[in-house]
């Protein structure tokens, strides 16, 4: 595995690569969810590139940029064992140069739900991912469905800019107790973690209701709120694939999303119906 930190070197290497290239952009602190993305990329491509870059432009003032978990040595080992060909680890000065041309998230999709709670967050996401796509020039790029809104925005970015690559969605990976894997799970105290499990339980409850024939979004939301009454729920959203609110659940067209705070930790989760 080659570890590269500057753009010229990775671009020169990319020009020599033959066959398809799968790309997994990450912010590090790798866990089984990231490993699933890497493994999928490994099975579908001739070469695999992983990036680790904690992107400052997608953090709002007061968020956890400074304390975001960083485990570079462990991450390198995970990538090596997973068969990654190239690990790209740029610093901030490599990726940003002051007075830059800015990308903006879509006017609707970028400013509802997560965009409403974290204004400007998705602007930072599209800015850095566009840079990474231009540097790596992947055939396919892999993203988890847990960050559903981010996934749809990046799909739209690729569509709107006619970019010659495929965005591959990968199902959410969960821990044995049902908690969706996240680098931020380490912030949870034992008692908070128990309460956080109500998020996945509420989504399971929604799924069971729908399987039993319930389609009314208000009824499903009420049932979910009842399960999560011991945590601070920011929103429950029942939307279509473009994040427009639905009054009735439509099979194979619906996403149910939750954002909540458990103690000082903010968590998101969802199910795709």
Secondary structure, DSSP 8 states (H G I E B T S, - for coil): -EEE-SHHHHHHHHHH--S-EEEEEE-S---HHHHHHHHHHHHH-SEEEEEE---GGGS-TTSSTTTS---HHHHHHHHHHTT-SEEE---HHHH--SS-------TTTTTSTHHHHSTTHHHHHHHHHHHHHHHH--SEEEEETTSHHHHHHHHHHHHHTT-S-EEEEE---B-TTS-B--GGGGG--HHHHHHHHHHHHHHHHHHHHHHTT--BHHHHHHHHHHHTTTSEEEEEEEEETT--B-SB--TTTEEEEEEEEETTEEEEEEEE-
